[in-house]
Amino acid sequence: MKLLFTLVGLSIGLAMPHANAIELKPNDKAVVAKGKSVYKSQCAACHGFSLRGQRNWRVRKPDGKLPAPPHDKSGHTWHHSSKVLFDYTKLGPKALIGRDYQTDMPGYKDILSDAEIIAVLSYIKSTWPANIRKRHDAIDKKQNHKH
């Protein structure tokens, strides 16, 4: 009987390869508007109102922490899948990289809902040029086929 439940569970998992996928909605005006509002209140203080991040974002500060990176096309945000971006935002870098990682970025799991995190990420993606969006879509497609 235990084997039967294991096989059923495995077949359900294989039948739903996108169960862990996160779908951003950069073309949904309502989601993007909500995301922009949340971004301004929760993210812009560090990442900038125009998504440009902090100066010298690739160079560690004297305290060992990296400045907040840009989320526009000049940054590396679009190099990561939507799922990675979602988890990074929800759980925070320390949860994903390791507790010893030096950062000012908190996890937002107790601050923002999943829908608000998706809205923020959708807003950010909505600002990228079409060629960057396409490249990000390809990253998502590749990531989603791994599961």
N, CA, C and O atoms as a GROMACS GRO file, in nm:
protein
  588
    1MET      N    1   0.082  -0.119   0.000
    1MET     CA    2   0.000   0.000   0.000
    1MET      C    3   0.087   0.126   0.000
    1MET      O    4   0.060   0.223  -0.071
    2LYS      N    5   0.193   0.123   0.081
    2LYS     CA    6   0.284   0.237   0.087
    2LYS      C    7   0.346   0.263  -0.050
    2LYS      O    8   0.362   0.378  -0.092
    3LEU      N    9   0.382   0.154  -0.120
    3LEU     CA   10   0.438   0.167  -0.254
    3LEU      C   11   0.338   0.231  -0.350
    3LEU      O   12   0.376   0.311  -0.435
    4LEU      N   13   0.212   0.196  -0.336
    4LEU     CA   14   0.108   0.253  -0.421
    4LEU      C   15   0.098   0.404  -0.400
    4LEU      O   16   0.091   0.480  -0.497
    5PHE      N   17   0.099   0.448  -0.274
    5PHE     CA   18   0.093   0.592  -0.246
    5PHE      C   19   0.216   0.664  -0.298
    5PHE      O   20   0.207   0.776  -0.348
    6THR      N   21   0.332   0.600  -0.286
    6THR     CA   22   0.455   0.659  -0.338
    6THR      C   23   0.447   0.676  -0.489
    6THR      O   24   0.485   0.780  -0.543
    7LEU      N   25   0.399   0.573  -0.558
    7LEU     CA   26   0.387   0.580  -0.704
    7LEU      C   27   0.284   0.683  -0.747
    7LEU      O   28   0.306   0.756  -0.844
    8VAL      N   29   0.173   0.691  -0.674
    8VAL     CA   30   0.071   0.791  -0.706
    8VAL      C   31   0.128   0.930  -0.684
    8VAL      O   32   0.110   1.019  -0.768
    9GLY      N   33   0.196   0.950  -0.574
    9GLY     CA   34   0.257   1.080  -0.545
    9GLY      C   35   0.360   1.118  -0.650
    9GLY      O   36   0.365   1.234  -0.693
   10LEU      N   37   0.441   1.023  -0.690
   10LEU     CA   38   0.542   1.048  -0.793
   10LEU      C   39   0.477   1.083  -0.925
   10LEU      O   40   0.522   1.175  -0.994
   11SER      N   41   0.372   1.012  -0.962
   11SER     CA   42   0.306   1.039  -1.090
   11SER      C   43   0.237   1.176  -1.087
   11SER      O   44   0.235   1.246  -1.189
   12ILE      N   45   0.182   1.214  -0.974
   12ILE     CA   46   0.121   1.348  -0.965
   12ILE      C   47   0.230   1.454  -0.979
   12ILE      O   48   0.212   1.553  -1.049
   13GLY      N   49   0.343   1.432  -0.911
   13GLY     CA   50   0.454   1.527  -0.921
   13GLY      C   51   0.506   1.541  -1.062
   13GLY      O   52   0.538   1.651  -1.106
   14LEU      N   53   0.514   1.430  -1.136
   14LEU     CA   54   0.560   1.435  -1.274
   14LEU      C   55   0.457   1.496  -1.366
   14LEU      O   56   0.492   1.556  -1.467
   15ALA      N   57   0.330   1.480  -1.333
   15ALA     CA   58   0.224   1.536  -1.416
   15ALA      C   59   0.213   1.687  -1.400
   15ALA      O   60   0.152   1.753  -1.484
   16MET      N   61   0.270   1.741  -1.293
   16MET     CA   62   0.262   1.885  -1.267
   16MET      C   63   0.403   1.944  -1.261
   16MET      O   64   0.446   1.986  -1.154
   17PRO      N   65   0.474   1.948  -1.372
   17PRO     CA   66   0.612   1.993  -1.371
   17PRO      C   67   0.626   2.141  -1.336
   17PRO      O   68   0.736   2.185  -1.301
   18HIS      N   69   0.519   2.217  -1.346
   18HIS     CA   70   0.529   2.360  -1.321
   18HIS      C   71   0.474   2.399  -1.185
   18HIS      O   72   0.446   2.517  -1.161
   19ALA      N   73   0.457   2.304  -1.095
   19ALA     CA   74   0.400   2.331  -0.963
   19ALA      C   75   0.481   2.435  -0.886
   19ALA      O   76   0.424   2.511  -0.808
   20ASN      N   77   0.612   2.440  -0.906
   20ASN     CA   78   0.696   2.536  -0.836
   20ASN      C   79   0.722   2.662  -0.918
   20ASN      O   80   0.795   2.751  -0.873
   21ALA      N   81   0.663   2.671  -1.035
   21ALA     CA   82   0.686   2.786  -1.122
   21ALA      C   83   0.619   2.910  -1.065
   21ALA      O   84   0.513   2.903  -1.003
   22ILE      N   85   0.682   3.022  -1.086
   22ILE     CA   86   0.626   3.152  -1.049
   22ILE      C   87   0.602   3.226  -1.179
   22ILE      O   88   0.692   3.240  -1.261
   23GLU      N   89   0.480   3.274  -1.196
   23GLU     CA   90   0.447   3.347  -1.318
   23GLU      C   91   0.437   3.496  -1.288
   23GLU      O   92   0.348   3.540  -1.214
   24LEU      N   93   0.528   3.572  -1.346
   24LEU     CA   94   0.521   3.717  -1.335
   24LEU      C   95   0.424   3.769  -1.440
   24LEU      O   96   0.403   3.704  -1.543
   25LYS      N   97   0.367   3.886  -1.414
   25LYS     CA   98   0.264   3.941  -1.503
   25LYS      C   99   0.299   4.085  -1.542
   25LYS      O  100   0.228   4.178  -1.504
   26PRO      N  101   0.408   4.103  -1.618
   26PRO     CA  102   0.451   4.239  -1.654
   26PRO      C  103   0.358   4.310  -1.752
   26PRO      O  104   0.372   4.431  -1.773
   27ASN      N  105   0.263   4.239  -1.811
   27ASN     CA  106   0.168   4.301  -1.904
   27ASN      C  107   0.032   4.325  -1.841
   27ASN      O  108  -0.059   4.376  -1.907
   28ASP      N  109   0.017   4.289  -1.715
   28ASP     CA  110  -0.109   4.309  -1.643
   28ASP      C  111  -0.102   4.443  -1.570
   28ASP      O  112  -0.033   4.457  -1.470
   29LYS      N  113  -0.174   4.542  -1.622
   29LYS     CA  114  -0.163   4.679  -1.570
   29LYS      C  115  -0.198   4.690  -1.422
   29LYS      O  116  -0.133   4.766  -1.349
   30ALA      N  117  -0.296   4.616  -1.376
   30ALA     CA  118  -0.336   4.622  -1.236
   30ALA      C  119  -0.228   4.563  -1.145
   30ALA      O  120  -0.196   4.620  -1.040
   31VAL      N  121  -0.170   4.450  -1.186
   31VAL     CA  122  -0.064   4.387  -1.108
   31VAL      C  123   0.060   4.477  -1.106
   31VAL      O  124   0.122   4.495  -1.001
   32VAL      N  125   0.095   4.534  -1.220
   32VAL     CA  126   0.212   4.622  -1.229
   32VAL      C  127   0.191   4.748  -1.144
   32VAL      O  128   0.284   4.793  -1.077
   33ALA      N  129   0.072   4.804  -1.145
   33ALA     CA  130   0.043   4.924  -1.064
   33ALA      C  131   0.056   4.891  -0.915
   33ALA      O  132   0.114   4.969  -0.840
   34LYS      N  133   0.005   4.778  -0.874
   34LYS     CA  134   0.017   4.735  -0.735
   34LYS      C  135   0.165   4.714  -0.702
   34LYS      O  136   0.212   4.756  -0.596
   35GLY      N  137   0.237   4.650  -0.791
   35GLY     CA  138   0.378   4.624  -0.770
   35GLY      C  139   0.460   4.752  -0.757
   35GLY      O  140   0.551   4.760  -0.675
   36LYS      N  141   0.427   4.850  -0.839
   36LYS     CA  142   0.497   4.978  -0.832
   36LYS      C  143   0.474   5.046  -0.698
   36LYS      O  144   0.567   5.102  -0.639
   37SER      N  145   0.353   5.040  -0.650
   37SER     CA  146   0.319   5.098  -0.520
   37SER      C  147   0.394   5.028  -0.406
   37SER      O  148   0.451   5.094  -0.320
   38VAL      N  149   0.393   4.897  -0.408
   38VAL     CA  150   0.464   4.820  -0.305
   38VAL      C  151   0.614   4.843  -0.316
   38VAL      O  152   0.682   4.858  -0.215
   39TYR      N  153   0.666   4.845  -0.438
   39TYR     CA  154   0.809   4.871  -0.459
   39TYR      C  155   0.848   5.004  -0.397
   39TYR      O  156   0.949   5.012  -0.327
   40LYS      N  157   0.770   5.107  -0.423
   40LYS     CA  158   0.802   5.240  -0.369
   40LYS      C  159   0.805   5.240  -0.217
   40LYS      O  160   0.889   5.308  -0.157
   41SER      N  161   0.714   5.166  -0.154
   41SER     CA  162   0.708   5.167  -0.008
   41SER      C  163   0.806   5.070   0.058
   41SER      O  164   0.848   5.093   0.172
   42GLN      N  165   0.844   4.962  -0.010
   42GLN     CA  166   0.925   4.858   0.054
   42GLN      C  167   1.067   4.842  -0.003
   42GLN      O  168   1.155   4.792   0.067
   43CYS      N  169   1.090   4.884  -0.126
   43CYS     CA  170   1.216   4.851  -0.194
   43CYS      C  171   1.298   4.972  -0.236
   43CYS      O  172   1.421   4.968  -0.237
   44ALA      N  173   1.229   5.080  -0.271
   44ALA     CA  174   1.296   5.195  -0.334
   44ALA      C  175   1.399   5.263  -0.244
   44ALA      O  176   1.495   5.321  -0.294
   45ALA      N  177   1.381   5.256  -0.113
   45ALA     CA  178   1.476   5.322  -0.023
   45ALA      C  179   1.618   5.270  -0.046
   45ALA      O  180   1.715   5.345  -0.032
   46CYS      N  181   1.631   5.143  -0.080
   46CYS     CA  182   1.763   5.086  -0.107
   46CYS      C  183   1.792   5.070  -0.256
   46CYS      O  184   1.902   5.102  -0.302
   47HIS      N  185   1.694   5.021  -0.330
   47HIS     CA  186   1.716   4.990  -0.471
   47HIS      C  187   1.690   5.110  -0.564
   47HIS      O  188   1.714   5.102  -0.684
   48GLY      N  189   1.640   5.219  -0.508
   48GLY     CA  190   1.618   5.341  -0.585
   48GLY      C  191   1.481   5.347  -0.650
   48GLY      O  192   1.429   5.246  -0.696
   49PHE      N  193   1.424   5.466  -0.653
   49PHE     CA  194   1.291   5.485  -0.712
   49PHE      C  195   1.290   5.456  -0.861
   49PHE      O  196   1.187   5.418  -0.917
   50SER      N  197   1.405   5.473  -0.927
   50SER     CA  198   1.415   5.443  -1.070
   50SER      C  199   1.485   5.309  -1.094
   50SER      O  200   1.532   5.283  -1.205
   51LEU      N  201   1.491   5.225  -0.991
   51LEU     CA  202   1.547   5.088  -0.998
   51LEU      C  203   1.696   5.084  -1.026
   51LEU      O  204   1.746   4.982  -1.073
   52ARG      N  205   1.767   5.190  -1.000
   52ARG     CA  206   1.910   5.196  -1.035
   52ARG      C  207   2.003   5.143  -0.927
   52ARG      O  208   2.124   5.132  -0.951
   53GLY      N  209   1.951   5.110  -0.811
   53GLY     CA  210   2.035   5.055  -0.704
   53GLY      C  211   2.125   5.160  -0.642
   53GLY      O  212   2.111   5.279  -0.667
   54GLN      N  213   2.216   5.112  -0.560
   54GLN     CA  214   2.312   5.201  -0.493
   54GLN      C  215   2.442   5.206  -0.572
   54GLN      O  216   2.472   5.116  -0.650
   55ARG      N  217   2.516   5.311  -0.552
   55ARG     CA  218   2.644   5.328  -0.621
   55ARG      C  219   2.738   5.213  -0.589
   55ARG      O  220   2.734   5.156  -0.480
   56ASN      N  221   2.821   5.181  -0.684
   56ASN     CA  222   2.924   5.077  -0.667
   56ASN      C  223   2.865   4.948  -0.609
   56ASN      O  224   2.922   4.889  -0.516
   57TRP      N  225   2.754   4.905  -0.663
   57TRP     CA  226   2.681   4.791  -0.608
   57TRP      C  227   2.756   4.659  -0.615
   57TRP      O  228   2.715   4.561  -0.553
   58ARG      N  229   2.865   4.655  -0.690
   58ARG     CA  230   2.946   4.532  -0.699
   58ARG      C  231   3.065   4.532  -0.602
   58ARG      O  232   3.140   4.434  -0.595
   59VAL      N  233   3.082   4.642  -0.529
   59VAL     CA  234   3.196   4.655  -0.438
   59VAL      C  235   3.146   4.654  -0.293
   59VAL      O  236   3.061   4.735  -0.255
   60ARG      N  237   3.200   4.564  -0.215
   60ARG     CA  238   3.157   4.553  -0.075
   60ARG      C  239   3.189   4.681   0.001
   60ARG      O  240   3.292   4.744  -0.020
   61LYS      N  241   3.098   4.716   0.090
   61LYS     CA  242   3.116   4.831   0.178
   61LYS      C  243   3.210   4.791   0.292
   61LYS      O  244   3.241   4.673   0.308
   62PRO      N  245   3.256   4.888   0.370
   62PRO     CA  246   3.347   4.856   0.481
   62PRO      C  247   3.290   4.751   0.579
   62PRO      O  248   3.366   4.679   0.643
   63ASP      N  249   3.158   4.743   0.589
   63ASP     CA  250   3.098   4.644   0.679
   63ASP      C  251   3.087   4.505   0.616
   63ASP      O  252   3.033   4.413   0.677
   64GLY      N  253   3.138   4.490   0.492
   64GLY     CA  254   3.138   4.360   0.424
   64GLY      C  255   3.014   4.333   0.343
   64GLY      O  256   3.006   4.230   0.275
   65LYS      N  257   2.918   4.421   0.348
   65LYS     CA  258   2.792   4.401   0.274
   65LYS      C  259   2.799   4.467   0.137
   65LYS      O  260   2.864   4.570   0.119
   66LEU      N  261   2.731   4.406   0.042
   66LEU     CA  262   2.721   4.467  -0.090
   66LEU      C  263   2.608   4.570  -0.091
   66LEU      O  264   2.504   4.547  -0.030
   67PRO      N  265   2.627   4.681  -0.160
   67PRO     CA  266   2.517   4.776  -0.177
   67PRO      C  267   2.403   4.711  -0.256
   67PRO      O  268   2.423   4.612  -0.326
   68ALA      N  269   2.286   4.768  -0.244
   68ALA     CA  270   2.168   4.716  -0.316
   68ALA      C  271   2.190   4.728  -0.466
   68ALA      O  272   2.224   4.835  -0.516
   69PRO      N  273   2.170   4.618  -0.540
   69PRO     CA  274   2.191   4.621  -0.685
   69PRO      C  275   2.074   4.687  -0.757
   69PRO      O  276   1.965   4.699  -0.702
   70PRO      N  277   2.099   4.729  -0.880
   70PRO     CA  278   1.990   4.784  -0.961
   70PRO      C  279   1.898   4.672  -1.009
   70PRO      O  280   1.939   4.557  -1.024
   71HIS      N  281   1.773   4.709  -1.034
   71HIS     CA  282   1.677   4.614  -1.091
   71HIS      C  283   1.640   4.650  -1.234
   71HIS      O  284   1.554   4.587  -1.295
   72ASP      N  285   1.705   4.753  -1.287
   72ASP     CA  286   1.681   4.789  -1.427
   72ASP      C  287   1.764   4.696  -1.517
   72ASP      O  288   1.821   4.598  -1.469
   73LYS      N  289   1.769   4.726  -1.643
   73LYS     CA  290   1.840   4.639  -1.739
   73LYS      C  291   1.990   4.630  -1.711
   73LYS      O  292   2.056   4.536  -1.758
   74SER      N  293   2.046   4.725  -1.637
   74SER     CA  294   2.190   4.725  -1.611
   74SER      C  295   2.230   4.629  -1.499
   74SER      O  296   2.349   4.599  -1.483
   75GLY      N  297   2.135   4.582  -1.423
   75GLY     CA  298   2.164   4.494  -1.312
   75GLY      C  299   2.162   4.348  -1.351
   75GLY      O  300   2.161   4.313  -1.469
   76HIS      N  301   2.161   4.262  -1.251
   76HIS     CA  302   2.162   4.118  -1.277
   76HIS      C  303   2.030   4.051  -1.241
   76HIS      O  304   2.020   3.929  -1.249
   77THR      N  305   1.930   4.127  -1.203
   77THR     CA  306   1.802   4.070  -1.163
   77THR      C  307   1.747   3.979  -1.271
   77THR      O  308   1.703   3.868  -1.242
   78TRP      N  309   1.748   4.024  -1.393
   78TRP     CA  310   1.689   3.948  -1.503
   78TRP      C  311   1.769   3.823  -1.538
   78TRP      O  312   1.724   3.742  -1.620
   79HIS      N  313   1.885   3.805  -1.479
   79HIS     CA  314   1.966   3.685  -1.502
   79HIS      C  315   1.914   3.565  -1.423
   79HIS      O  316   1.959   3.452  -1.444
   80HIS      N  317   1.821   3.589  -1.332
   80HIS     CA  318   1.768   3.485  -1.244
   80HIS      C  319   1.624   3.452  -1.279
   80HIS      O  320   1.549   3.538  -1.323
   81SER      N  321   1.587   3.327  -1.261
   81SER     CA  322   1.448   3.286  -1.288
   81SER      C  323   1.352   3.358  -1.194
   81SER      O  324   1.390   3.406  -1.088
   82SER      N  325   1.227   3.363  -1.235
   82SER     CA  326   1.123   3.424  -1.150
   82SER      C  327   1.113   3.352  -1.017
   82SER      O  328   1.090   3.416  -0.914
   83LYS      N  329   1.130   3.220  -1.018
   83LYS     CA  330   1.124   3.141  -0.894
   83LYS      C  331   1.236   3.180  -0.800
   83LYS      O  332   1.214   3.195  -0.680
   84VAL      N  333   1.356   3.196  -0.852
   84VAL     CA  334   1.470   3.237  -0.769
   84VAL      C  335   1.446   3.377  -0.714
   84VAL      O  336   1.470   3.402  -0.596
   85LEU      N  337   1.399   3.468  -0.798
   85LEU     CA  338   1.371   3.605  -0.752
   85LEU      C  339   1.264   3.606  -0.645
   85LEU      O  340   1.276   3.679  -0.546
   86PHE      N  341   1.160   3.526  -0.664
   86PHE     CA  342   1.053   3.517  -0.565
   86PHE      C  343   1.107   3.465  -0.432
   86PHE      O  344   1.082   3.525  -0.327
   87ASP      N  345   1.180   3.355  -0.435
   87ASP     CA  346   1.234   3.296  -0.313
   87ASP      C  347   1.333   3.391  -0.245
   87ASP      O  348   1.333   3.403  -0.122
   88TYR      N  349   1.415   3.457  -0.324
   88TYR     CA  350   1.513   3.552  -0.271
   88TYR      C  351   1.443   3.666  -0.198
   88TYR      O  352   1.486   3.708  -0.090
   89THR      N  353   1.334   3.715  -0.257
   89THR     CA  354   1.259   3.824  -0.196
   89THR      C  355   1.182   3.775  -0.073
   89THR      O  356   1.185   3.840   0.032
   90LYS      N  357   1.116   3.663  -0.085
   90LYS     CA  358   1.035   3.613   0.026
   90LYS      C  359   1.121   3.568   0.144
   90LYS      O  360   1.093   3.604   0.259
   91LEU      N  361   1.223   3.489   0.117
   91LEU     CA  362   1.302   3.428   0.224
   91LEU      C  363   1.424   3.509   0.264
   91LEU      O  364   1.473   3.497   0.377
   92GLY      N  365   1.474   3.591   0.172
   92GLY     CA  366   1.593   3.670   0.198
   92GLY      C  367   1.719   3.595   0.157
   92GLY      O  368   1.721   3.472   0.152
   93PRO      N  369   1.824   3.670   0.127
   93PRO     CA  370   1.949   3.610   0.081
   93PRO      C  371   2.010   3.512   0.181
   93PRO      O  372   2.064   3.409   0.142
   94LYS      N  373   2.002   3.544   0.309
   94LYS     CA  374   2.065   3.455   0.409
   94LYS      C  375   2.004   3.316   0.406
   94LYS      O  376   2.075   3.217   0.426
   95ALA      N  377   1.874   3.307   0.381
   95ALA     CA  378   1.808   3.176   0.377
   95ALA      C  379   1.852   3.095   0.256
   95ALA      O  380   1.858   2.972   0.261
   96LEU      N  381   1.884   3.164   0.147
   96LEU     CA  382   1.922   3.093   0.024
   96LEU      C  383   2.072   3.074   0.009
   96LEU      O  384   2.117   2.970  -0.040
   97ILE      N  385   2.148   3.173   0.052
   97ILE     CA  386   2.294   3.168   0.032
   97ILE      C  387   2.364   3.110   0.154
   97ILE      O  388   2.462   3.037   0.142
   98GLY      N  389   2.313   3.144   0.271
   98GLY     CA  390   2.373   3.095   0.396
   98GLY      C  391   2.367   3.201   0.503
   98GLY      O  392   2.373   3.320   0.475
   99ARG      N  393   2.356   3.158   0.624
   99ARG     CA  394   2.341   3.249   0.739
   99ARG      C  395   2.458   3.344   0.756
   99ARG      O  396   2.444   3.451   0.814
  100ASP      N  397   2.576   3.305   0.705
  100ASP     CA  398   2.694   3.391   0.719
  100ASP      C  399   2.699   3.501   0.615
  100ASP      O  400   2.784   3.590   0.623
  101TYR      N  401   2.609   3.497   0.516
  101TYR     CA  402   2.610   3.597   0.410
  101TYR      C  403   2.576   3.734   0.469
  101TYR      O  404   2.476   3.750   0.538
  102GLN      N  405   2.660   3.831   0.440
  102GLN     CA  406   2.641   3.966   0.492
  102GLN      C  407   2.552   4.047   0.399
  102GLN      O  408   2.586   4.067   0.283
  103THR      N  409   2.438   4.093   0.450
  103THR     CA  410   2.343   4.167   0.367
  103THR      C  411   2.251   4.253   0.453
  103THR      O  412   2.226   4.223   0.570
  104ASP      N  413   2.201   4.358   0.394
  104ASP     CA  414   2.098   4.440   0.458
  104ASP      C  415   1.959   4.397   0.413
  104ASP      O  416   1.858   4.442   0.468
  105MET      N  417   1.953   4.309   0.312
  105MET     CA  418   1.825   4.266   0.255
  105MET      C  419   1.756   4.166   0.346
  105MET      O  420   1.809   4.058   0.374
  106PRO      N  421   1.636   4.202   0.394
  106PRO     CA  422   1.561   4.106   0.475
  106PRO      C  423   1.480   4.012   0.387
  106PRO      O  424   1.466   4.034   0.267
  107GLY      N  425   1.427   3.910   0.446
  107GLY     CA  426   1.325   3.830   0.381
  107GLY      C  427   1.192   3.900   0.406
  107GLY      O  428   1.173   3.960   0.513
  108TYR      N  429   1.102   3.894   0.312
  108TYR     CA  430   0.975   3.967   0.325
  108TYR      C  431   0.856   3.876   0.355
  108TYR      O  432   0.741   3.919   0.341
  109LYS      N  433   0.881   3.752   0.398
  109LYS     CA  434   0.772   3.657   0.420
  109LYS      C  435   0.673   3.704   0.525
  109LYS      O  436   0.555   3.668   0.519
  110ASP      N  437   0.717   3.782   0.622
  110ASP     CA  438   0.627   3.832   0.725
  110ASP      C  439   0.581   3.976   0.699
  110ASP      O  440   0.511   4.036   0.781
  111ILE      N  441   0.621   4.029   0.584
  111ILE     CA  442   0.589   4.169   0.551
  111ILE      C  443   0.497   4.177   0.429
  111ILE      O  444   0.399   4.252   0.430
  112LEU      N  445   0.528   4.100   0.326
  112LEU     CA  446   0.452   4.104   0.201
  112LEU      C  447   0.387   3.969   0.174
  112LEU      O  448   0.442   3.864   0.208
  113SER      N  449   0.269   3.973   0.114
  113SER     CA  450   0.204   3.849   0.070
  113SER      C  451   0.273   3.798  -0.056
  113SER      O  452   0.348   3.871  -0.121
  114ASP      N  453   0.248   3.673  -0.089
  114ASP     CA  454   0.303   3.618  -0.214
  114ASP      C  455   0.257   3.701  -0.334
  114ASP      O  456   0.335   3.727  -0.425
  115ALA      N  457   0.130   3.742  -0.332
  115ALA     CA  458   0.076   3.822  -0.443
  115ALA      C  459   0.148   3.957  -0.453
  115ALA      O  460   0.172   4.006  -0.564
  116GLU      N  461   0.182   4.017  -0.340
  116GLU     CA  462   0.255   4.144  -0.343
  116GLU      C  463   0.397   4.126  -0.396
  116GLU      O  464   0.447   4.211  -0.469
  117ILE      N  465   0.461   4.015  -0.359
  117ILE     CA  466   0.596   3.988  -0.410
  117ILE      C  467   0.591   3.968  -0.561
  117ILE      O  468   0.675   4.021  -0.634
  118ILE      N  469   0.494   3.892  -0.608
  118ILE     CA  470   0.478   3.872  -0.753
  118ILE      C  471   0.449   4.004  -0.821
  118ILE      O  472   0.499   4.029  -0.931
  119ALA      N  473   0.370   4.088  -0.759
  119ALA     CA  474   0.339   4.220  -0.818
  119ALA      C  475   0.464   4.305  -0.829
  119ALA      O  476   0.486   4.370  -0.932
  120VAL      N  477   0.547   4.307  -0.725
  120VAL     CA  478   0.671   4.385  -0.729
  120VAL      C  479   0.762   4.334  -0.840
  120VAL      O  480   0.815   4.412  -0.919
  121LEU      N  481   0.779   4.203  -0.846
  121LEU     CA  482   0.865   4.146  -0.950
  121LEU      C  483   0.807   4.170  -1.089
  121LEU      O  484   0.882   4.188  -1.185
  122SER      N  485   0.675   4.168  -1.101
  122SER     CA  486   0.609   4.198  -1.229
  122SER      C  487   0.634   4.344  -1.268
  122SER      O  488   0.661   4.374  -1.385
  123TYR      N  489   0.626   4.434  -1.171
  123TYR     CA  490   0.655   4.575  -1.198
  123TYR      C  491   0.799   4.590  -1.248
  123TYR      O  492   0.824   4.655  -1.350
  124ILE      N  493   0.892   4.530  -1.177
  124ILE     CA  494   1.033   4.539  -1.217
  124ILE      C  495   1.050   4.488  -1.360
  124ILE      O  496   1.113   4.554  -1.443
  125LYS      N  497   0.995   4.371  -1.388
  125LYS     CA  498   1.009   4.313  -1.523
  125LYS      C  499   0.943   4.402  -1.628
  125LYS      O  500   0.990   4.409  -1.742
  126SER      N  501   0.836   4.470  -1.592
  126SER     CA  502   0.765   4.555  -1.689
  126SER      C  503   0.851   4.672  -1.737
  126SER      O  504   0.823   4.730  -1.841
  127THR      N  505   0.955   4.705  -1.661
  127THR     CA  506   1.041   4.818  -1.699
  127THR      C  507   1.155   4.777  -1.792
  127THR      O  508   1.223   4.863  -1.849
  128TRP      N  509   1.177   4.647  -1.808
  128TRP     CA  510   1.287   4.601  -1.892
  128TRP      C  511   1.250   4.612  -2.039
  128TRP      O  512   1.134   4.597  -2.076
  129PRO      N  513   1.349   4.637  -2.124
  129PRO     CA  514   1.324   4.638  -2.269
  129PRO      C  515   1.282   4.498  -2.317
  129PRO      O  516   1.308   4.398  -2.251
  130ALA      N  517   1.218   4.494  -2.431
  130ALA     CA  518   1.164   4.368  -2.486
  130ALA      C  519   1.270   4.258  -2.498
  130ALA      O  520   1.242   4.143  -2.468
  131ASN      N  521   1.392   4.293  -2.541
  131ASN     CA  522   1.495   4.190  -2.557
  131ASN      C  523   1.537   4.129  -2.423
  131ASN      O  524   1.566   4.010  -2.416
  132ILE      N  525   1.539   4.208  -2.317
  132ILE     CA  526   1.572   4.157  -2.184
  132ILE      C  527   1.458   4.071  -2.132
  132ILE      O  528   1.481   3.966  -2.071
  133ARG      N  529   1.334   4.113  -2.155
  133ARG     CA  530   1.219   4.032  -2.114
  133ARG      C  531   1.221   3.895  -2.180
  133ARG      O  532   1.195   3.793  -2.117
  134LYS      N  533   1.254   3.894  -2.309
  134LYS     CA  534   1.260   3.767  -2.382
  134LYS      C  535   1.368   3.676  -2.324
  134LYS      O  536   1.348   3.556  -2.310
  135ARG      N  537   1.481   3.734  -2.292
  135ARG     CA  538   1.589   3.655  -2.232
  135ARG      C  539   1.546   3.600  -2.096
  135ARG      O  540   1.577   3.486  -2.062
  136HIS      N  541   1.475   3.682  -2.019
  136HIS     CA  542   1.426   3.636  -1.888
  136HIS      C  543   1.321   3.527  -1.906
  136HIS      O  544   1.319   3.429  -1.831
  137ASP      N  545   1.235   3.542  -2.004
  137ASP     CA  546   1.136   3.437  -2.033
  137ASP      C  547   1.204   3.305  -2.065
  137ASP      O  548   1.159   3.199  -2.023
  138ALA      N  549   1.314   3.312  -2.139
  138ALA     CA  550   1.388   3.190  -2.174
  138ALA      C  551   1.450   3.127  -2.050
  138ALA      O  552   1.453   3.004  -2.038
  139ILE      N  553   1.498   3.208  -1.958
  139ILE     CA  554   1.552   3.157  -1.831
  139ILE      C  555   1.441   3.086  -1.754
  139ILE      O  556   1.462   2.977  -1.700
  140ASP      N  557   1.323   3.148  -1.748
  140ASP     CA  558   1.210   3.085  -1.680
  140ASP      C  559   1.170   2.953  -1.745
  140ASP      O  560   1.145   2.854  -1.676
  141LYS      N  561   1.166   2.953  -1.876
  141LYS     CA  562   1.126   2.832  -1.949
  141LYS      C  563   1.224   2.718  -1.917
  141LYS      O  564   1.183   2.606  -1.891
  142LYS      N  565   1.351   2.749  -1.920
  142LYS     CA  566   1.453   2.648  -1.890
  142LYS      C  567   1.440   2.601  -1.745
  142LYS      O  568   1.448   2.481  -1.719
  143GLN      N  569   1.422   2.693  -1.652
  143GLN     CA  570   1.406   2.659  -1.511
  143GLN      C  571   1.284   2.572  -1.487
  143GLN      O  572   1.290   2.474  -1.413
  144ASN      N  573   1.173   2.609  -1.550
  144ASN     CA  574   1.048   2.536  -1.529
  144ASN      C  575   1.052   2.395  -1.586
  144ASN      O  576   0.980   2.307  -1.539
  145HIS      N  577   1.136   2.372  -1.687
  145HIS     CA  578   1.146   2.237  -1.745
  145HIS      C  579   1.237   2.146  -1.663
  145HIS      O  580   1.238   2.025  -1.682
  146LYS      N  581   1.314   2.205  -1.570
  146LYS     CA  582   1.399   2.125  -1.482
  146LYS      C  583   1.315   2.052  -1.379
  146LYS      O  584   1.354   1.946  -1.329
  147HIS      N  585   1.199   2.107  -1.349
  147HIS     CA  586   1.115   2.048  -1.243
  147HIS      C  587   1.016   1.964  -1.310
  147HIS      O  588   0.932   1.902  -1.243
   0.00000   0.00000   0.00000
